[in-house]
Amino acid sequence: QGHQECRKERHWAPQGHQECRKEGHLVLQVQVLVKW
């Protein structure tokens, strides 16, 4: 669910993933790779 919220906040690309983590969204890099 955290990843979905991340998408709503327009966090794309690796840099966006880092910001997403700072906001408390625990998202595994593996899941991100699956989305891509």
A tleap script that builds the chain and sets N, CA, C and O, in Angstrom:
source leaprc.protein.ff14SB
mol = sequence {
  NGLN GLY HIE GLN GLU CYS ARG LYS GLU ARG
  HIE TRP ALA PRO GLN GLY HIE GLN GLU CYS
  ARG LYS GLU GLY HIE LEU VAL LEU GLN VAL
  GLN VAL LEU VAL LYS CTRP
}
set mol.1.N position { 0.832 -1.198 0.000 }
set mol.1.CA position { 0.000 0.000 0.000 }
set mol.1.C position { 0.869 1.251 0.000 }
set mol.1.O position { 0.543 2.251 -0.639 }
set mol.2.N position { 1.975 1.180 0.723 }
set mol.2.CA position { 2.877 2.334 0.767 }
set mol.2.C position { 3.328 2.731 -0.629 }
set mol.2.O position { 3.435 3.915 -0.947 }
set mol.3.N position { 3.594 1.713 -1.469 }
set mol.3.CA position { 4.051 2.023 -2.818 }
set mol.3.C position { 2.959 2.755 -3.596 }
set mol.3.O position { 3.253 3.690 -4.341 }
set mol.4.N position { 1.716 2.344 -3.431 }
set mol.4.CA position { 0.613 3.006 -4.128 }
set mol.4.C position { 0.539 4.468 -3.713 }
set mol.4.O position { 0.378 5.351 -4.555 }
set mol.5.N position { 0.656 4.724 -2.408 }
set mol.5.CA position { 0.621 6.109 -1.935 }
set mol.5.C position { 1.778 6.882 -2.556 }
set mol.5.O position { 1.632 8.052 -2.909 }
set mol.6.N position { 2.912 6.232 -2.685 }
set mol.6.CA position { 4.079 6.873 -3.287 }
set mol.6.C position { 3.737 7.298 -4.716 }
set mol.6.O position { 4.111 8.389 -5.147 }
set mol.7.N position { 3.038 6.452 -5.439 }
set mol.7.CA position { 2.664 6.783 -6.814 }
set mol.7.C position { 1.733 7.985 -6.835 }
set mol.7.O position { 1.836 8.838 -7.717 }
set mol.8.N position { 0.833 8.056 -5.877 }
set mol.8.CA position { -0.096 9.183 -5.822 }
set mol.8.C position { 0.663 10.487 -5.633 }
set mol.8.O position { 0.238 11.538 -6.113 }
set mol.9.N position { 1.800 10.414 -4.924 }
set mol.9.CA position { 2.589 11.625 -4.673 }
set mol.9.C position { 3.557 11.909 -5.816 }
set mol.9.O position { 4.444 12.752 -5.688 }
set mol.10.N position { 3.385 11.206 -6.931 }
set mol.10.CA position { 4.205 11.428 -8.130 }
set mol.10.C position { 5.679 11.149 -7.882 }
set mol.10.O position { 6.546 11.839 -8.419 }
set mol.11.N position { 5.963 10.132 -7.065 }
set mol.11.CA position { 7.374 9.774 -6.842 }
set mol.11.C position { 7.762 8.702 -7.852 }
set mol.11.O position { 7.389 7.539 -7.693 }
set mol.12.N position { 8.495 9.074 -8.871 }
set mol.12.CA position { 8.965 8.116 -9.868 }
set mol.12.C position { 10.489 8.173 -9.907 }
set mol.12.O position { 11.086 9.113 -9.382 }
set mol.13.N position { 11.122 7.181 -10.524 }
set mol.13.CA position { 12.578 7.137 -10.657 }
set mol.13.C position { 13.231 6.847 -9.315 }
set mol.13.O position { 12.595 7.036 -8.278 }
set mol.14.N position { 14.481 6.395 -9.300 }
set mol.14.CA position { 15.192 6.042 -8.064 }
set mol.14.C position { 15.217 7.193 -7.058 }
set mol.14.O position { 15.013 6.959 -5.866 }
set mol.15.N position { 15.459 8.421 -7.501 }
set mol.15.CA position { 15.529 9.550 -6.572 }
set mol.15.C position { 14.203 9.701 -5.843 }
set mol.15.O position { 14.173 9.940 -4.636 }
set mol.16.N position { 13.116 9.561 -6.575 }
set mol.16.CA position { 11.789 9.666 -5.962 }
set mol.16.C position { 11.614 8.582 -4.903 }
set mol.16.O position { 10.983 8.805 -3.870 }
set mol.17.N position { 12.183 7.394 -5.174 }
set mol.17.CA position { 12.061 6.289 -4.222 }
set mol.17.C position { 12.750 6.663 -2.914 }
set mol.17.O position { 12.240 6.348 -1.839 }
set mol.18.N position { 13.897 7.329 -2.988 }
set mol.18.CA position { 14.611 7.745 -1.779 }
set mol.18.C position { 13.745 8.707 -0.978 }
set mol.18.O position { 13.621 8.557 0.238 }
set mol.19.N position { 13.142 9.695 -1.642 }
set mol.19.CA position { 12.277 10.655 -0.951 }
set mol.19.C position { 11.096 9.921 -0.329 }
set mol.19.O position { 10.658 10.249 0.773 }
set mol.20.N position { 10.588 8.927 -1.047 }
set mol.20.CA position { 9.455 8.160 -0.548 }
set mol.20.C position { 9.846 7.500 0.780 }
set mol.20.O position { 9.046 7.475 1.715 }
set mol.21.N position { 11.048 6.977 0.866 }
set mol.21.CA position { 11.496 6.326 2.090 }
set mol.21.C position { 11.589 7.354 3.208 }
set mol.21.O position { 11.245 7.056 4.352 }
set mol.22.N position { 12.045 8.549 2.895 }
set mol.22.CA position { 12.167 9.591 3.920 }
set mol.22.C position { 10.799 9.921 4.509 }
set mol.22.O position { 10.703 10.307 5.674 }
set mol.23.N position { 9.743 9.771 3.713 }
set mol.23.CA position { 8.401 10.104 4.185 }
set mol.23.C position { 7.772 8.949 4.944 }
set mol.23.O position { 6.582 8.991 5.258 }
set mol.24.N position { 8.558 7.909 5.246 }
set mol.24.CA position { 8.028 6.799 6.023 }
set mol.24.C position { 7.357 5.736 5.169 }
set mol.24.O position { 6.724 4.827 5.705 }
set mol.25.N position { 7.484 5.835 3.831 }
set mol.25.CA position { 6.894 4.803 2.980 }
set mol.25.C position { 7.910 3.680 2.813 }
set mol.25.O position { 8.862 3.807 2.043 }
set mol.26.N position { 7.708 2.582 3.534 }
set mol.26.CA position { 8.634 1.457 3.432 }
set mol.26.C position { 8.316 0.670 2.170 }
set mol.26.O position { 7.351 -0.092 2.124 }
set mol.27.N position { 9.139 0.863 1.151 }
set mol.27.CA position { 8.914 0.165 -0.108 }
set mol.27.C position { 10.186 -0.569 -0.499 }
set mol.27.O position { 11.266 0.022 -0.521 }
set mol.28.N position { 10.066 -1.838 -0.805 }
set mol.28.CA position { 11.243 -2.610 -1.192 }
set mol.28.C position { 11.640 -2.275 -2.624 }
set mol.28.O position { 10.778 -2.115 -3.488 }
set mol.29.N position { 12.929 -2.169 -2.874 }
set mol.29.CA position { 13.391 -1.870 -4.223 }
set mol.29.C position { 12.919 -2.957 -5.185 }
set mol.29.O position { 12.677 -2.685 -6.361 }
set mol.30.N position { 12.789 -4.180 -4.692 }
set mol.30.CA position { 12.329 -5.278 -5.549 }
set mol.30.C position { 10.946 -4.959 -6.095 }
set mol.30.O position { 10.687 -5.187 -7.277 }
set mol.31.N position { 10.055 -4.440 -5.266 }
set mol.31.CA position { 8.711 -4.096 -5.722 }
set mol.31.C position { 8.787 -3.023 -6.797 }
set mol.31.O position { 8.058 -3.079 -7.788 }
set mol.32.N position { 9.662 -2.049 -6.605 }
set mol.32.CA position { 9.797 -0.975 -7.592 }
set mol.32.C position { 10.232 -1.565 -8.930 }
set mol.32.O position { 9.709 -1.187 -9.979 }
set mol.33.N position { 11.191 -2.495 -8.893 }
set mol.33.CA position { 11.651 -3.112 -10.131 }
set mol.33.C position { 10.496 -3.857 -10.801 }
set mol.33.O position { 10.380 -3.850 -12.026 }
set mol.34.N position { 9.655 -4.491 -10.010 }
set mol.34.CA position { 8.511 -5.205 -10.582 }
set mol.34.C position { 7.579 -4.221 -11.278 }
set mol.34.O position { 7.066 -4.509 -12.359 }
set mol.35.N position { 7.359 -3.056 -10.663 }
set mol.35.CA position { 6.490 -2.054 -11.272 }
set mol.35.C position { 7.087 -1.591 -12.589 }
set mol.35.O position { 6.366 -1.409 -13.570 }
set mol.36.N position { 8.407 -1.398 -12.617 }
set mol.36.CA position { 9.037 -0.957 -13.855 }
set mol.36.C position { 9.079 -2.127 -14.839 }
set mol.36.O position { 9.573 -1.976 -15.956 }
savepdb mol mol.pdb
quit
